[in-house]
Amino acid sequence: MLERSQEEIEYAFETFAAAVQDMLDEHRAQYFSNLPPVKIAVSPGRKYWKLIRIDNGESVFGFVRKSDGAILKAANWNTPFVKGPSAVRGYVTDPNNGMSSVTPYGVVYANR
């Protein structure tokens, strides 16, 4: 992986979060147009940004590690899944901005 500056990672994360919101908006409009919109909120922590999906309640959409932009599934509300070689699902600095690592329902499961 190419070494990125903290500014590049932060910008890529902001772009990623906006792209996730756009994806959710498009999915809702196409398949569930009669329901209210889904929102993505960002909760910054010390090591990770937590993306929270707000839709009839709140759930964790996924986590992004601040140090390198790694996209991670949630282990629970407070922590990402970080064990094993399949923990990282992509990076926000990838050419497609990490969007191949997510679906409208959250971060993808690892391919085995």
KAZIZI-V620061 format. One record per backbone hydrogen bond with DSSP energy under -0.5 kcal/mol. CO is the residue of the C=O (numbers start at 1). NH is the residue of the N-H. E is the energy in kcal/mol with one decimal. If there is no record, write none. Layout:
co: (CO/CO)
nh: (NH/NH)
e: (E/E)
//
This chain:
co: (5/6/7/8/9/10/11/12/13/14/15/16/17/18/19/20/21/22/23/24/25/26/27/27/28/32/39/39/41/42/43/47/48/48/49/49/50/50/51/51/51/52/52/53/53/54/57/59/59/61/62/63/64/65/69/70/71/71/72/73/79/79/80/84/87/87/90/91/94/96/98/99/101/103/106)
nh: (9/10/11/12/13/14/15/16/17/18/19/20/21/22/23/24/25/26/27/28/29/30/31/32/32/35/41/54/52/44/50/66/45/50/51/64/43/52/53/61/62/41/54/55/59/39/55/53/61/107/51/72/49/69/92/65/89/90/63/81/75/76/82/87/73/89/71/94/97/99/101/102/108/106/103)
e: (-2.2/-2.5/-2.5/-2.6/-2.5/-2.3/-2.3/-2.5/-3.1/-2.0/-2.2/-2.5/-2.0/-2.3/-2.5/-2.4/-2.4/-2.6/-2.5/-2.6/-2.4/-2.2/-2.6/-0.5/-2.0/-2.1/-0.5/-3.2/-3.2/-0.6/-2.4/-2.8/-2.5/-0.5/-0.5/-2.2/-2.9/-0.6/-0.5/-3.0/-1.3/-2.7/-0.6/-0.7/-1.9/-2.0/-2.7/-3.1/-0.6/-1.3/-2.9/-3.0/-2.8/-2.3/-2.4/-2.6/-2.9/-0.6/-2.7/-2.8/-2.6/-1.9/-0.7/-1.2/-0.5/-0.5/-3.2/-1.7/-2.4/-1.5/-1.8/-1.1/-2.6/-1.4/-2.6)
//
